[in-house]
């Protein structure tokens, strides 16, 4: 038993053993511990679905994941988007009135996806 189990569920093992018929304790412990195995599996599947149907807009984010939503005027007259951490690779055309994206939907390279195709 780990320290976390002592604080989170100190009597769960004794309760599971009390519920189990004689000779079936191992099966009851295995079923009671199944959430520890199946939980990360669900996280993995949700990550795959998120990657496929809710794509990230890497052009509009810095290497830390922050949106490049601040407009910076460079010394050479170019307009560049920057985040709170660093300058991004997204440059804007100075002849057009543009703003830096604050969401993936506003990102120029973002493509819509159809999550209903999953089912």
SULHUKA-V176717 format. One record per residue. N is the residue number from 1. RES is the residue in one small letter. SS is DSSP state (helix for helix, strand for strand, loop for the rest). PSI is psi in degrees with one decimal (999 if undefined). NEAR is the number of other C-alpha atoms within 10 Angstrom. Layout:
n: <N N>
res: <RES RES>
ss: <SS SS>
psi: <PSI PSI>
near: <NEAR NEAR>
This chain:
n: <1 2 3 4 5 6 7 8 9 10 11 12 13 14 15 16 17 18 19 20 21 22 23 24 25 26 27 28 29 30 31 32 33 34 35 36 37 38 39 40 41 42 43 44 45 46 47 48 49 50 51 52 53 54 55 56 57 58 59 60 61 62 63 64 65 66 67 68 69 70 71 72 73 74 75 76 77 78 79 80 81 82 83 84 85 86 87 88 89 90 91 92 93 94 95 96 97 98 99 100 101 102 103 104 105 106 107 108 109 110 111 112 113 114 115 116 117 118 119>
res: <x x x x x x x x x x x x x x x x x x x x x x x x x x x x x x x x x x x x x x x x x x x x x x x x x x x x x x x x x x x x x x x x x x x x x x x x x x x x x x x x x x x x x x x x x x x x x x x x x x x x x x x x x x x x x x x x x x x x x x x>
ss: <loop loop helix helix helix helix helix helix loop loop loop helix helix helix helix helix helix helix helix loop loop loop loop loop helix helix helix helix helix helix helix helix loop helix helix helix helix helix helix helix helix helix helix helix helix helix helix helix helix helix helix helix helix loop loop loop loop helix helix helix strand loop loop loop loop loop strand loop loop strand strand strand strand loop loop loop loop loop strand strand strand strand loop loop loop loop strand strand strand strand strand strand loop loop loop loop loop loop loop loop loop loop loop loop loop loop loop loop loop loop loop loop loop loop helix helix helix helix loop>
psi: <134.7 169.6 -38.5 -39.2 -32.3 -40.6 -37.7 -49.6 74.6 -24.4 6.7 -41.8 -41.9 -35.2 -41.7 -42.1 -34.4 -31.6 -30.5 140.1 160.2 132.1 -9.0 13.8 -40.6 -41.7 -42.0 -39.4 -38.3 -43.9 -39.0 -26.9 0.9 -30.0 -28.5 -26.9 -42.3 -24.0 -53.3 -29.7 -42.9 -39.1 -40.4 -45.2 -42.1 -34.6 -40.9 -42.3 -41.0 -39.8 -37.7 -39.2 -2.1 66.8 149.2 147.4 85.2 -25.4 -31.8 10.4 153.0 -175.5 -13.1 -9.3 -0.3 146.8 143.4 74.6 -1.8 130.4 127.6 131.4 112.3 167.1 -30.5 7.7 -0.3 150.6 129.0 144.9 143.1 156.0 -172.4 -17.6 -42.6 166.6 145.7 171.8 8.6 114.6 144.4 153.3 123.2 -18.5 -19.6 150.1 102.7 158.6 159.6 144.1 141.6 -8.2 167.0 -30.5 -32.2 -9.7 135.1 -23.7 2.0 136.5 135.9 149.8 160.8 97.3 -20.3 -15.9 -19.3 -39.5 999>
near: <7 8 8 9 12 11 9 10 9 14 11 14 16 9 10 15 15 12 12 14 10 9 7 11 15 13 12 17 15 10 10 13 11 11 11 9 9 11 10 11 12 11 11 12 11 12 13 12 14 13 11 14 16 16 14 15 18 17 17 27 26 20 13 10 13 16 25 26 19 17 18 17 13 9 7 6 9 12 19 22 24 23 22 12 13 14 18 20 15 18 15 18 10 12 6 7 7 11 14 23 19 16 14 20 12 13 19 13 12 16 12 11 11 9 12 7 7 8 4>
